[in-house]
């Protein structure tokens, strides 16, 4: 059995026998969220429907829905004025992403977060994160607990004086830290709790096994002017295999195209995965990039699939914060599982 715990809205079922796509009928469920949204939208003034007023109301309803039947249920919500944000020109990695509706939120004095909505006719939810003291279990889905949340940190570069540690090795160190804090303690280092200093050493160790690319930050991604750095998923998979072998960790590392069904099976088995995606920065949505993160959960909201990730470039007040992103934006997936034989 893998380390960590899985929080799931299917916890009342026998997960060994339940298909991962099974949709539970929660006892607290009432009207579908879409019906609620449509009903509320019909009460808005006609001029508000196509623009910011409707987006703001959708954010309020979604936030209340996500907080419902939790310790935060009924908390006062402060929904900021939505802003339609386009991508800034001159970014080092043009992603081609279009404009997005961005809505910051505050939940009394408890926390904060954001929602992003598509600009198309349906104005579908694209992503969200709620930064609260304790994580919210998905209404329909599952998530893994105790996955570290190390943020990128400055390191000495090879071509440039200072660079960010990079999303690829930082995300990988969090995944290694998860296993090292549980069933494979020899993989991460001597500290079973995996404090930040051990995770940083793991990041640097994995980083040294890859050809990291460095690009000067001319767009303001970082707050301290550090250069940006990255590597390809195949290099990451090979670095993980080599590192596991060096530490006597019997694991199987597999790189494949992102597959939502496979990811859900991994999450149900309490195995986080490394996934690549093209996303906006949640705290600077006018910027975007290719990004590597740790997938720790999945959920469905009105028939749309979302992947819950621990984001290594998301400043939060609480380490348990999970960022939920539409599954269509993910490209590759690296899975790690225990192997009964030698490391692979």
N, C-alpha and C positions, 0 to 999 in steps of 0.2 A: 504494500500500500504506500502511496506517495505521501510526502510530508504536507502539512498545512491542512486547512479545512475548507470545505466547499459550502457556501451559503446558497441556498436555492429555494425558489418558490415551489419546487417539486419535492420538498423535504418530507411531505407526508406520504410520498410514494416509495416503493422499493426501487431505488435507482438501478439496481442490477438488472431489473426486468423492464425498465421503462425506456422507450425510445427517446433519443435526445430532442426530437421535435415535438414531443407530447405537449399539448397545451393544457395547463391545469385550469380547472374551474374554481378559482379562489372563492372562499366563503364570503369574502367582503366585496366581491365584484358586483357592480350594479350595471349602469349603462356603459356600453363601450365608449372609450375615450373620444372616438371620432364623433359620435352622436352628441356627446356633451359639448365638444368644440363647435359643432354646427349650430347647436341650440343657442350657445352663448354668442356666436358670431351673428346670429339673426337679430340679437338685441342691440347690436351696435348701430350707430348712424350709418346710412348708406355710403357716405363719402369715405368712411374709415375702412371699408372692407378690403380694398385692394392694396392698402399701404400699411404704415407703421402702427396704426391703432389695432388692426387685426393681429399683427405679429405680436404686439405687446399682450393682447388678451390671450393668444395661444400660449405664450410663455407663462402667463399667470396660471392658466388652467393646467398646463403640463407640470409646473412646479408643485402646485397643490396636489395633483394626482400622484406624483412621485413621493411626496412627503406623507401622503395619506396612510393611515394605519401604522405610523411610526411614532417615535417619541417627539418628532418635529411636527406632527399633524396639528393644524390650526395655528401655526406660527405666522406672525404678520410678515407679508411679503412686500418688498420694495422693488418693483420692476422698473428699470430705467427705460428711458426713451430708446426704442430700437434705432439702429443706424445701419444703413445699407452701405457696405464697405467693399470697395474694389481693391484689387491687388496693386501695390505700389510698383512703379516702373523701376527698371535697373537692378532687379534682384539677381544675385549670382546664379541661382537655379530657377529660371522661368518655368513655372509649373502649368501655366495655362488655365488656372482656376478662375472661375468667374466671380462676380460679386455675390455677397452673402448678407443676409440679415443677421446682425449681431446684437444680442440683448443681455447686458449685465443684470444680475439679480442679487438681492441681499435678503437673508432670512433672519429678521429681527437682529439681535446681537450675536446670533449663533454662528453665522457663516455667510458665505457668498458663493457666486457661481456665474455661469453664463449659458446661454442657449444660442445656437446658430440655426437659421432656417434657410431653406432654398428660396430662390427668388422666382421660381416658376409658378404656374397657376395654382398648384396645390399647396405651395409654401410648406413643404414637408420638413420635419425636424431633421437636421443634418448631424448635429452633435450637441453634447451638453456635458457639464461637470458641475457638481455641487460640493463645495469645500466645507464639510461639516465635521464635528468632532468624532462621529462614528459613521461608518459606511452604511449606505442604504442598500438593502438586499433587493435584487430585481423582482418586479412583480411576476414576470414570466421569464425565467432564465436561471443562471447560476453564476457565482463568482468565487474565486479562490482567495482565502485570507493569508496573511503573513508573507506576502511577497514584498521584498524591500523596495524602497522608493528613493534610490539615490539619484540626485540631480547632477547634471554635468558640472564639471569643475575645471578651473584653469590648469593647464600643464605646459611644460616647455615643448615648443614645436621643433620640428626638424628643419623646416624652411622659414618659419616665422617665429618671433620671440615668444609669443604666448598664444595658445590656442585652447579652445574648449576640448574637453576630454572626448567628446563625440558621442552621438546617440548610439552607435553600433556597439562599442565596447562597454558603455555605461549600462545599456539595457541588458547586455549579456551578463554583466557582473551581478545584476539583480537576480537574474534567473539562476546563476550559479549559487548565489547567496541563499536563495530559497532551498535548493537541494542540500547545500552544506549545513544549513540550520536544522535539517531533518535527517534524512536517511543516508546522506553521503557527506559526513562531516569533514573528511579528508580533502574534499575538493576545494573548499573556500579558504581554509586557514584554521588556526587554533580556536578562534572565538565562535562558539556555537550560536550566539545571538547575532552574529554578523553586524557589528557596529560599522559606522560610516568609514572609519579608517581601514578596516579589513576590506570592505567593498571597494574602496578606492584603490587599494593594492591589487585587488582582483581585476579592476578595470585596466590598470596600467599593464598588468601581466598579459591580459588578452589583447590589449592594444599593441603590444610589442610583437605579436604574432600576425599582424595584418599590415598591409600597405595603406596607411592612412593618408588621405588626401587633405591638404590644407588650403583654404581659400580665405583671403582677407574679408572681414565683415565690413562691407561698405554700405549696408542697408540698416544697421541697427538691430540685428537679431539679439546680440548680447548686450548687456548693460555696461560691461567693463571694456569693450572693444576687442575682446579675444577673437582670434580667427576661428573660423568654422572648420570642422574636420569630419570625415566620413569614410566609409569603406563599403564594399559590395557584400551582399548576403552570402555568396559562396565562400568568400574569404572568412566571414564570421563562422560559418559552419565548420570549415577546416580548422580554424583557431580553437573552437570548442572541442573538437575531437582530439586535437593535439594536447590541449590543456588537461582534458579529462584523463588521457592516457598517462601524462606526466604525474598526475596525482592519484593514480590507481582508482579512478572513478569508472566503474563499469556501466557505461551508458551508451545508448544508441542515439545518434544525432542525424536527423533527416531534414533535408531542404527540399521544399516543393512549392508549387503555386498555392496561393492562399485558397483554402477550401473551408467554407463555413461549417459544413457538417463535420469535417475532421476536427476543426477547432472545438466544436461543442463536445465532441467525444473526449478530447484532451482535457477540457475544463471539467467535465463530469468525473474524470479520473484524477482530478486534482494535480494536473500537470500544466503549468503555464507554458506559453509558447512565445517565440520571438517573431514579430510580424513587421513588415515594411509597409509604409503607406505614404500617400501624398496628401498633406494636410496644411491647414493654416495654423499659425501660432495662436493658441487660445487667448493669450494676453496681448497679442499684437496681430490681430486678424488681417491686417493689410499686408502681412508677410506670410510666405508659405515655403515649403521645402519637402524633399523626400526625407522620411523619418523612420527610425527603428525604435520600437517600443515593446514592452512585455504585455502580452494579452493575458488577462486574468479573469475574464468573464464574458458572458453573452446575454443578451436579452432581446425580446421582441416588444415593440410598442406599436400597436395598430398595424400589425402585419409587416412591419419594417424591422430588419435585423440590425443590431448594434453590437459592436465589440467593445468591451471594457478594457482599458489599458492603464498601466502605470507609466506615466509620461515623464521622462527624464529631463524635460525642458518646460515644466509647468510649475511655477512658483505657487505654493499653497501654504496654508496655515496648518494643515493636518496631513500627516503622512499617509493616511488611509484613503485619500481622495482618489477617485477613479474617473477617468475621462472616457465618455461613451461616444463612439464614432460609427457612422454608417458603414456597414461591412463592405460596400462596393469600393471603398477607397484603398483597400489593402491589396498588395501585390504578391509578396512571397511570405512563406511561413517556415520557421525552423522549429521542429518538435524535438524534445529531449525526453527519453524514457530510460528507466533502468534496464540493463541488459544482464541476463544470467551468466553471460560469458565475458570475455575480455572487452574493453572499450572499443567502440567502432566509430 
